Amino acid sequence: MYLTFFGLHEKPFAITPDPRYLFLSARHAEALAHLLYGINEAGGFVQLTGEVGTGKTTIVRSLLAQTPENAEIALILNPKMTAPEFLLTICEELGIGVPDSALGSLKDLVDILSHYLLRAHAVGHRVVLVVDEAQNLSPEVLEQVRLLTNLETNTQKLLQIILIGQPELRELLSRNELRQLAQRITGRYHLNPLSREETTAYVRHRLRVAGATTDIFSPGALTAVFRLSAGVPRVINVICDRALLGAYSLDRHRVTGALVRSAATEVFGRRLTPYWLPWAATVVVAVGLTAVTVAVWNFQPWSARARLAAAAPAEVARAGDAGGASQPGELSAATRAGDASPVAHAGDATAAVPPATALPPRSAAASLLAQWLVQHAAETDTDNAFAKLFGLWGAKYQPNGTDPCTQAAQQGLACVAERGSFGQLRLYNHPVILLLTDGAGASHQVVLTALDDEQARLDLGGAHSVGIGELSRYWLGDFVMLWRPAASPVTPLSAGMRGAQVRWLRQSLQRLHGAPGDAPVSDLFDAELTSWVRDFQRQHQLVVDGIAGVQTQIALASAVAGPDAPLLSAADAHHGG
């Protein structure tokens, strides 16, 4: 996309953590110093808190990179578990073998851990437990965490504990019933957002690492970035990435304050949202919500598609924007119904993007795409879009029936609604419905069937190819996608879990490693599988945490997809042997 245009060799504002882009402000450096002190000094807890997106995970990764040789780190990234599961996870992180007879016993697990800590102390090793997202710890597990600090010799605690979380962690530990734990905290540090000067340095640092040789962002643009992001690194990344894309689409080699403000409006602004985005996210959070929830959503003006369909074109053009970023939605879904679909065959989606409709120069092409949207507006409603998307999977969609994601679930498919980027679409590598907005403000739901580095193919009254730079003018990131999960419902898989989903995970990764089809497949998520998951996440620029969450499972399912699964790009599929 914009990389060659700005002379960059990679995206400078990807939201996935990358050690090469590490920027330690004075606040981050001080926070890291607190954690390193916690590792090197004996006794008690160390607590680090910060708002969402302020760089806590970056600090944790920096900490792991600077761990002393005599320190052993047990890192828990998802602490939402029971007390026995928590202790078992600690043992697995430290590589301690646990017999099956001890799996459900707190006493046995504590004894096993205590013996290991004594042996480590005897050879001069320090064992440190780092708990990320600690605000999710239950009172039961927090009490067990407190009891772990009772493991000690006459002169030293055997286990150092570092709790990292959002500000809610401070509120949690201030409860009266947790006062014994709070009294054992020897160090507290709160990570604040970046200052104006640090925000400027942060943006320039990331651009230089990505290959920039000039200041792409003007001083006014940097000021706008700070004001609109409030100095939160994750928000800075999102705004700057969108601003670069906006500058590219306008043929401008320098990002101005106006472009930054426009980017922020696109990312966080209000706009018309079709009815499937709200309930797709809602069903993930509470599958049990039924007709009452649907009625509440349908009551909202932005979901009244019947009124939109009946509205005059001028009224549609004046329709106000509504909505915002949709949280990832995950629903289950689908068996293939055959290739007798009148829409398209799966093989069509894997082909390289053809020059189906040549585009004139950029300014004219923009109006041409808008003309396509207006000319084929009758095809860009929810039912038509889902009928096409279901057809690519060989599934059947019933217009005016139950909601599309429920229909997908009934056929063994899973439905995902997110706000993302072209990079995320390439990672998922399945056809999607894009929510596009034309120049008059009307919304269109259009199926994207193929995608390469420069061109996208839309099913819009036939196959139309359009440049990604032009498409980005009409797409602010909202999409819905179908994929075929191993089982339903889709749940994150992590160390210590067993079952058919873990077996599928291991089997899929074995295929990518070239293992023979008859190789033995364990259903235990052990240290070896954790290492494989981390390697896969690193190769696909996902968050490297060793947990196979929804995004990791989607990317893996795409990588090992069979010939019946429609793909955006066959070249991006890495099938195992």
C-alpha positions in Angstrom: 0.0 0.0 0.0 1.7 3.2 1.2 5.1 1.7 2.0 6.8 2.4 -1.3 5.1 5.8 -1.6 6.8 7.0 1.7 10.0 5.0 1.2 9.3 2.6 4.1 10.3 -1.1 4.1 7.6 -2.1 6.6 4.6 -0.7 8.5 5.8 1.6 11.2 2.6 1.7 13.3 1.5 -2.0 13.5 -0.2 -2.6 16.8 1.5 -6.0 17.4 4.5 -5.7 19.7 7.9 -5.8 18.0 11.2 -5.4 20.1 12.8 -3.5 17.2 10.3 -0.7 17.7 10.7 -0.5 21.5 10.6 3.1 22.6 11.3 3.6 26.3 10.1 7.0 27.5 11.2 8.2 30.9 8.0 6.7 32.4 8.5 3.4 30.6 12.2 3.2 31.7 11.2 3.9 35.3 8.5 1.3 35.2 11.0 -1.3 33.8 13.5 -0.3 36.5 10.8 -1.1 39.1 10.2 -4.5 37.6 13.9 -5.3 37.3 14.3 -4.3 41.0 11.5 -6.7 41.8 13.3 -9.6 40.1 16.7 -8.8 41.7 15.5 -8.0 45.2 13.8 -10.5 47.6 10.4 -10.4 49.1 6.8 -9.4 48.6 4.9 -8.2 45.5 5.6 -5.5 42.9 2.6 -3.9 41.3 2.5 -2.1 37.9 -0.7 -0.6 36.6 -1.6 1.5 33.6 -4.5 2.4 31.3 -5.3 0.2 28.3 -2.7 0.8 25.5 -0.1 2.6 27.6 2.6 -0.1 27.0 2.4 -2.5 29.8 2.8 -5.5 27.5 5.8 -3.8 25.9 7.3 -3.4 29.4 6.8 -7.1 30.1 8.6 -8.1 26.9 11.5 -5.8 27.7 11.7 -7.3 31.2 11.9 -10.8 29.8 14.7 -9.7 27.4 16.7 -8.3 30.4 16.1 -11.2 32.8 19.3 -12.0 34.8 20.8 -15.4 34.1 20.0 -16.7 37.6 16.3 -15.8 37.3 13.5 -18.1 36.3 10.4 -16.4 35.0 6.9 -17.9 35.1 4.7 -15.6 32.9 0.9 -15.9 33.1 -0.9 -13.8 30.5 -4.4 -15.0 31.1 -5.0 -15.3 34.8 -8.8 -15.9 34.6 -8.8 -19.4 36.0 -9.4 -21.4 39.2 -6.8 -21.7 42.0 -5.7 -25.2 40.9 -5.4 -24.2 37.3 -3.4 -21.2 38.4 -0.9 -23.3 40.3 -0.7 -25.8 37.5 0.0 -23.0 35.0 2.9 -21.8 37.2 4.3 -25.4 37.3 4.0 -25.7 33.5 5.7 -22.3 33.0 8.6 -23.4 35.1 8.8 -26.8 33.4 7.8 -28.7 36.6 6.4 -32.2 35.9 3.0 -32.7 37.6 1.6 -36.2 38.0 -2.0 -36.7 37.1 -2.9 -37.6 40.6 -2.0 -34.0 41.7 -3.9 -32.1 39.0 -6.9 -31.2 41.2 -5.3 -30.9 44.6 -4.2 -27.5 45.9 -2.1 -29.2 48.6 -0.2 -31.4 46.2 0.4 -28.6 43.7 1.7 -26.3 46.5 4.0 -29.1 47.8 5.4 -29.7 44.3 6.0 -26.0 43.8 7.5 -25.6 47.2 10.0 -28.4 46.7 11.0 -26.9 43.3 11.5 -23.4 44.9 13.7 -24.9 47.6 15.9 -26.6 45.0 16.2 -23.4 43.0 17.1 -21.4 46.1 19.8 -24.0 46.9 21.6 -23.4 43.6 21.3 -19.6 43.8 18.3 -19.2 41.4 15.5 -16.7 41.9 12.0 -17.6 40.8 9.7 -14.8 39.7 6.0 -15.0 38.9 4.8 -12.3 36.5 1.0 -12.1 36.2 -0.3 -9.9 33.3 -3.9 -8.6 33.2 -3.9 -9.2 37.0 -7.1 -7.2 37.4 -8.9 -10.4 36.2 -7.7 -12.4 39.1 -10.5 -13.8 41.3 -10.5 -13.3 45.1 -9.9 -17.1 45.4 -6.8 -17.0 43.2 -5.5 -13.8 44.9 -5.7 -15.5 48.2 -3.7 -18.4 46.8 -1.2 -15.8 45.4 -0.8 -14.4 48.9 -0.3 -17.8 50.4 2.5 -18.5 47.9 4.5 -15.6 49.5 4.6 -17.7 52.7 7.0 -20.0 50.9 10.3 -18.8 52.4 13.5 -19.6 54.2 14.6 -17.9 57.4 16.1 -15.0 55.4 14.4 -14.9 52.0 11.1 -15.3 50.1 11.3 -18.2 47.7 9.0 -16.6 45.1 8.9 -13.0 43.9 5.5 -12.0 42.4 4.9 -9.1 40.0 1.3 -8.1 39.3 0.6 -6.1 36.1 -2.8 -4.8 35.2 -5.2 -2.0 34.5 -6.2 0.6 37.1 -8.9 -1.7 38.3 -6.1 -3.8 39.9 -5.5 -1.0 42.4 -9.2 -0.9 43.2 -9.3 -4.7 43.6 -6.3 -4.7 46.0 -7.8 -1.9 48.1 -10.7 -4.2 49.2 -10.8 -4.8 52.9 -10.8 -8.6 52.5 -7.5 -8.4 50.5 -5.7 -6.1 53.0 -3.2 -8.8 54.0 -2.1 -9.1 50.3 -2.0 -5.4 49.8 0.3 -5.0 52.9 2.9 -7.3 51.2 3.2 -5.1 48.1 6.7 -3.5 48.4 6.7 -1.5 45.2 3.9 0.3 43.3 4.2 2.1 40.0 1.5 3.5 37.7 2.4 3.9 34.0 1.0 7.2 32.6 0.5 8.1 28.9 3.3 9.8 26.9 3.8 13.6 27.2 3.7 15.8 24.1 7.4 15.7 23.6 7.5 11.9 24.2 4.7 11.5 21.6 6.7 13.4 19.0 9.8 11.3 19.8 7.8 8.1 19.7 6.3 8.8 16.2 9.6 9.8 14.8 11.4 6.8 16.3 9.0 4.3 14.8 9.2 6.0 11.4 13.0 5.8 11.4 13.0 2.1 12.4 10.7 1.5 9.4 13.1 3.2 7.0 11.9 6.8 6.9 14.7 9.3 6.0 12.6 12.5 6.3 10.0 13.8 8.8 6.8 12.5 7.2 4.6 14.1 9.9 4.6 17.9 10.1 4.9 19.6 13.6 1.2 20.4 13.4 0.4 16.8 12.7 2.4 15.6 15.7 0.6 18.1 17.9 -2.7 16.8 16.6 -1.6 13.2 17.2 -0.9 14.0 20.8 -4.1 15.9 21.4 -6.3 13.2 19.8 -4.5 10.2 21.3 -3.9 11.7 24.8 -0.4 10.1 24.6 -1.7 6.5 24.6 0.8 4.5 22.4 -1.8 2.1 21.0 -4.1 5.0 19.9 -1.1 6.8 18.5 -0.4 3.8 16.3 -3.9 3.5 15.0 -4.3 7.2 14.2 -0.8 7.5 12.5 -1.4 4.4 10.4 -4.7 5.8 9.2 -3.1 9.2 8.5 -0.4 7.7 6.4 -3.0 5.8 4.4 -5.0 9.0 3.9 -2.0 10.9 2.8 -1.2 8.2 0.3 -4.7 8.2 -1.2 -4.3 12.0 -1.7 -0.8 11.8 -3.2 0.7 13.8 -0.4 4.1 12.9 0.9 3.7 14.9 4.1 1.1 14.3 6.8 -0.6 17.5 8.0 -2.7 18.2 11.1 -5.8 18.2 8.9 -5.0 14.6 7.7 -4.5 13.5 11.3 -7.8 14.9 12.4 -9.5 13.3 9.4 -7.9 10.0 10.3 -9.0 10.2 13.9 -12.6 11.0 12.7 -12.5 7.9 10.5 -11.2 5.7 13.3 -13.3 7.0 16.2 -16.0 9.0 14.5 -19.7 8.4 14.0 -21.2 6.7 11.0 -24.0 4.5 9.7 -23.7 0.9 10.9 -25.7 -2.0 9.6 -27.7 -4.0 12.0 -25.4 -7.1 12.0 -22.4 -5.3 13.6 -24.0 -4.6 17.0 -25.5 -8.0 17.5 -22.6 -9.9 16.1 -20.4 -8.6 18.9 -23.2 -8.9 21.5 -23.8 -12.6 20.8 -20.1 -13.3 21.5 -20.3 -11.7 24.9 -23.6 -13.4 25.8 -24.8 -16.2 23.6 -27.8 -16.6 25.8 -29.3 -13.3 24.9 -32.4 -13.9 22.7 -35.3 -12.1 21.3 -35.3 -9.4 24.0 -31.8 -8.3 23.0 -32.6 -8.4 19.3 -35.6 -6.2 19.9 -33.5 -3.7 21.8 -31.0 -3.6 18.9 -33.7 -3.3 16.3 -35.3 -0.4 18.2 -32.2 1.7 17.4 -32.6 4.0 14.4 -29.3 2.7 12.8 -30.7 -0.8 12.6 -34.0 0.0 10.9 -33.0 -1.2 7.4 -36.6 -1.2 6.4 -36.8 2.5 6.8 -33.5 2.9 5.0 -34.7 0.8 2.1 -37.9 2.9 1.8 -36.1 6.2 2.2 -35.6 8.4 -0.9 -32.0 8.7 -2.2 -31.8 12.3 -0.9 -32.8 11.2 2.6 -30.3 8.4 2.6 -27.6 10.9 1.6 -28.5 13.0 4.6 -28.6 10.1 7.0 -26.5 10.8 10.0 -23.5 8.6 10.8 -23.7 6.3 13.9 -21.7 3.6 15.5 -18.0 3.3 16.2 -15.5 0.5 16.4 -17.0 -2.9 16.7 -15.4 -5.3 19.1 -14.4 -8.7 17.7 -17.4 -10.9 17.4 -17.1 -14.7 17.3 -20.0 -17.1 16.6 -19.9 -20.7 15.5 -20.7 -22.0 11.9 -20.7 -24.8 8.7 -20.7 -27.7 6.5 -20.3 -27.1 2.8 -23.5 -27.6 0.9 -21.8 -28.4 -2.4 -20.6 -26.4 -5.4 -24.0 -25.7 -6.9 -24.0 -22.0 -5.8 -25.1 -19.5 -8.3 -22.8 -16.9 -6.7 -19.3 -18.1 -7.1 -17.1 -21.2 -6.6 -14.5 -21.4 -3.9 -11.8 -21.7 -6.5 -12.8 -18.2 -7.9 -11.9 -16.6 -4.6 -8.3 -18.0 -4.7 -7.4 -16.6 -8.1 -5.1 -13.6 -8.4 -7.0 -10.3 -8.8 -7.7 -10.0 -12.6 -7.9 -6.7 -14.4 -11.7 -7.1 -14.5 -12.4 -3.4 -14.9 -9.4 -1.2 -15.7 -9.4 2.0 -13.6 -8.5 5.4 -14.9 -6.2 7.8 -13.0 -6.8 8.1 -9.2 -9.1 11.1 -9.0 -11.3 9.7 -11.8 -11.2 6.2 -10.3 -12.5 7.4 -7.0 -15.7 8.8 -8.7 -15.9 5.6 -10.8 -16.0 3.4 -7.6 -18.7 5.7 -6.2 -20.7 5.3 -9.4 -20.4 1.5 -9.1 -21.8 1.7 -5.5 -24.7 3.9 -6.6 -25.5 1.9 -9.8 -25.5 -1.4 -7.8 -27.0 -0.1 -4.6 -29.8 -2.7 -4.8 -27.2 -5.4 -4.4 -25.4 -3.9 -1.4 -27.9 -4.6 1.3 -27.3 -7.1 4.1 -29.2 -10.0 2.6 -27.5 -9.8 -0.8 -24.1 -9.5 0.7 -24.6 -12.5 3.0 -26.1 -14.5 0.2 -22.9 -14.0 -1.8 -20.6 -14.7 1.1 -22.5 -17.9 2.1 -22.4 -19.0 -1.5 -18.6 -18.8 -1.6 -18.6 -21.4 1.2 -21.2 -23.5 -0.5 -23.6 -22.7 2.3 -27.2 -21.5 2.1 -28.5 -18.2 3.3 -32.2 -17.5 3.9 -33.1 -13.8 3.4 -35.3 -12.3 6.1 -34.8 -15.3 8.3 -32.8 -15.6 11.5 -29.7 -13.4 11.8 -26.8 -14.3 9.4 -24.4 -15.4 12.1 -26.9 -17.8 13.6 -27.5 -19.3 10.1 -23.8 -19.6 9.7 -23.5 -21.4 13.1 -26.2 -23.8 12.1 -24.1 -24.9 9.1 -20.8 -25.3 11.0 -19.3 -21.9 10.1 -18.2 -19.2 12.5 -19.0 -15.5 12.0 -16.6 -12.8 12.9 -17.3 -9.0 12.9 -14.4 -6.7 13.5 -12.8 -3.4 12.7 -9.4 -4.0 11.2 -7.1 -3.3 8.3 -6.1 -4.7 5.0 -3.2 -6.5 6.8 -5.7 -8.2 9.0 -7.8 -9.3 6.0 -4.6 -10.8 4.5 -3.9 -12.6 7.7 -7.4 -14.1 7.9 -7.3 -14.7 4.1 -11.0 -15.4 3.6 -13.6 -13.4 1.7 -15.4 -10.8 3.8 -18.2 -8.3 3.6 -16.8 -4.7 3.7 -18.9 -1.9 5.0 -18.4 0.9 2.5 -19.7 4.5 2.6 -20.1 6.4 -0.7 -19.6 10.2 -1.2 -23.3 10.8 -0.3 -22.9 9.1 3.0 -25.0 6.0 2.1 -23.7 2.6 3.4 -23.0 -0.4 1.2 -22.2 -4.0 2.1 -19.9 -5.4 -0.5 -18.2 -8.8 -0.7 -14.4 -8.7 -1.1 -13.4 -11.9 -3.0 -9.7 -11.4 -3.7 -6.8 -9.3 -2.4 -3.2 -8.8 -3.3 -0.6 -6.1 -2.5 -2.1 -3.4 -4.8 -5.6 -4.5 -5.9 -8.8 -5.8 -4.5 -11.6 -7.6 -6.2 -15.2 -6.7 -5.3 -18.4 -8.6 -6.2 -20.4 -5.6 -7.2 -22.6 -6.3 -10.2 -19.9 -8.7 -11.3 -16.2 -8.7 -10.6 -14.6 -5.3 -10.3 -10.9 -4.7 -9.5 -10.0 -1.5 -7.6 -6.8 -0.2 -6.1 -6.4 -0.5 -2.4 -5.7 3.2 -2.0 -9.0 4.0 -3.6 -10.9 1.4 -1.7 -9.6 2.8 1.5 -11.4 6.0 0.8 -14.7 4.2 1.2 -13.8 1.6 3.9 -13.1 2.6 7.5 -12.2 -0.9 8.6 -15.5 -2.6 9.5 -16.0 -6.1 8.1 -17.7 -9.4 8.7 -16.2 -12.8 7.8 -17.1 -16.5 7.8 -14.6 -19.2 8.6 -14.7 -22.9 9.6 -13.5 -23.6 13.2 -12.5 -27.0 14.5 -15.3 -26.9 17.0 -18.1 -24.7 18.3 -18.1 -22.6 20.4 -14.6 -21.3 19.7 -12.6 -20.8 22.9 -9.0 -19.7 23.5 -6.7 -22.6 24.0 -3.8 -22.4 26.5 -1.3 -24.5 28.3 -2.7 -27.2 30.5 -5.9 -27.7 28.4 -7.0 -31.0 26.9 -9.5 -32.1 24.3 -10.4 -32.3 20.6 -9.7 -28.6 19.9 -6.2 -29.0 21.3 -5.7 -32.1 19.2 -6.8 -30.1 16.1 -4.4 -27.3 17.1 -1.4 -29.7 17.4 -2.4 -31.6 14.2 -2.6 -28.3 12.2 0.8 -27.1 13.4 2.3 -30.5 12.7 1.1 -30.2 9.2 2.8 -26.8 8.8 6.0 -28.4 10.2 5.8 -31.1 7.5 5.0 -34.0 9.9 3.5 -37.1 8.3 -0.2 -37.5 8.4 0.0 -40.6 10.7 2.2 -38.9 13.3 0.8 -39.3 16.9 -1.3 -36.4 18.1 -1.6 -35.6 21.8 -4.6 -33.7 23.1 -2.6 -32.0 25.9 -1.5 -28.4 25.5 2.0 -28.8 26.8 5.2 -26.8 26.6 6.1 -28.1 23.1 2.7 -27.0 21.8 3.1 -23.6 23.5 6.4 -23.2 21.7 4.8 -24.1 18.3 2.0 -21.6 18.9 4.5 -18.9 19.7 6.4 -19.6 16.5 3.3 -19.5 14.4 2.2 -16.2 16.0 5.6 -14.7 15.5 5.6 -15.7 11.8 2.2 -14.2 11.3 2.8 -11.0 13.3 0.2 -11.9 15.9 0.6 -11.2 19.6 3.2 -13.8 20.7 1.7 -15.1 24.0 1.5 -18.9 23.3 -2.3 -18.8 23.7 -4.3 -19.9 20.7 -7.0 -17.3 20.8 -9.6 -16.6 18.1 -7.3 -14.6 15.8 -4.6 -17.3 16.0 -7.1 -20.1 15.3 -8.5 -18.2 12.3 -5.0 -17.6 10.8 -4.1 -21.3 11.4 -7.4 -22.5 9.9 -6.6 -20.4 6.8 -3.1 -21.7 6.6 -4.2 -25.4 6.6 -7.5 -24.8 4.7 -8.6 -27.5 2.3 -9.5 -26.9 -1.4 -13.2 -26.2 -0.5 -12.4 -23.1 1.6 -12.5 -19.8 -0.3 -9.4 -17.7 0.1 -8.5 -14.1 -0.7 -5.1 -15.2 -2.0 -3.9 -18.7 -2.7 -0.3 -17.4 -2.5 -0.8 -16.5 1.2 -2.0 -20.1 2.1 0.8 -22.1 3.6 -0.5 -25.7 3.5 1.4 -28.4 5.4 2.8 -31.4 3.6 
